Amino acid sequence: MTTGSLGGAVRQMGELQAHLPAAASVLVGTAALGAAVLPGFAQVTRHVNTMAHEGAHAVMGSAMGRRVTGVTLRGNGDGRTVLAPSSGGGFILAGVVGYLGPSAFGLGAAKLIQTGHIIAVLWLTLILLAVLAIMVRRSGFGITAVALAGVLVYLMARYAPVGGQVTLAYGIAWFLLLSGVQVVLAHGRNAGDAIALRQITRLPRGLWAALWLAGSAAALIIGARMLV
């Protein structure tokens, strides 16, 4: 990113943009839902959810004093984040937040949109993708996937008209909120994180699945109110 484009990005992040009409926002949300659940689309877009999921593990792990030794993103949509040391309350908390990560990022994006800092969603997404790219440096597929997502967001943030940028920001928020619920429902008590947390804490897998569903559903309800 050149100095000029960086300065432009900073200015855009501080500017306010007009909201989409409620009907247009609902239409974007409907498209995001289709991208999250329809066969053919979901096989591609699920990688976005996985990026947010593993990114949440990594962010919380770092905040809890754990060292992120690597993030892996696989072609089948699965992912893995390795933290050291792999024990203690901080490790457990990092394990809990994965399935809440997409919803949390989506809620943050919705809040920025509500306050009018809509294009800031794109630039902050780009920053988070850059951080994730550093952590997936040993994952060939992961590097490619994150790089492609980053290039797409950058091109839109840098060159698209304001209307296109605003629509993409809404799409990111809606997709993360909706896919957060969809993935929790799809994986349920058989989620890898639920199995791992059951082994560590002895608490039933269903309890973790219920926690994730409650959290992601609440984020969707709150976020939808911000976006419409």
Secondary structure as the mmCIF struct_conf table of DSSP 4:
data_model
#
loop_
_struct_conf.conf_type_id
_struct_conf.id
_struct_conf.beg_label_comp_id
_struct_conf.beg_label_asym_id
_struct_conf.beg_label_seq_id
_struct_conf.end_label_comp_id
_struct_conf.end_label_asym_id
_struct_conf.end_label_seq_id
HELX_RH_AL_P HELX_RH_AL_P1 THR A 3 GLY A 14
BEND BEND1 GLU A 15 GLU A 15
HELX_LH_PP_P HELX_LH_PP_P1 ALA A 18 PRO A 21
HELX_RH_AL_P HELX_RH_AL_P2 ALA A 22 VAL A 37
BEND BEND2 LEU A 38 LEU A 38
TURN_TY1_P TURN_TY1_P1 PRO A 39 PHE A 41
HELX_RH_AL_P HELX_RH_AL_P3 ALA A 42 ALA A 63
TURN_TY1_P TURN_TY1_P2 MET A 64 GLY A 65
STRN STRN1 ARG A 67 LEU A 73
TURN_TY1_P TURN_TY1_P3 GLY A 75 ASN A 76
BEND BEND3 GLY A 77 GLY A 77
STRN STRN2 GLY A 79 ALA A 84
BEND BEND4 PRO A 85 PRO A 85
BEND BEND5 GLY A 88 GLY A 88
HELX_RH_AL_P HELX_RH_AL_P4 GLY A 89 VAL A 97
HELX_RH_3T_P HELX_RH_3T_P1 GLY A 98 LEU A 100
HELX_RH_AL_P HELX_RH_AL_P5 GLY A 101 GLN A 114
TURN_TY1_P TURN_TY1_P4 THR A 115 GLY A 116
TURN_TY1_P TURN_TY1_P5 ILE A 119 ILE A 119
HELX_RH_AL_P HELX_RH_AL_P6 ALA A 120 MET A 135
TURN_TY1_P TURN_TY1_P6 VAL A 136 ARG A 138
HELX_RH_AL_P HELX_RH_AL_P7 GLY A 140 TYR A 159
BEND BEND6 ALA A 160 ALA A 160
HELX_RH_AL_P HELX_RH_AL_P8 VAL A 162 HIS A 187
HELX_RH_3T_P HELX_RH_3T_P2 GLY A 188 ASN A 190
HELX_RH_AL_P HELX_RH_AL_P9 GLY A 192 THR A 201
HELX_RH_AL_P HELX_RH_AL_P10 ARG A 205 LEU A 227
#
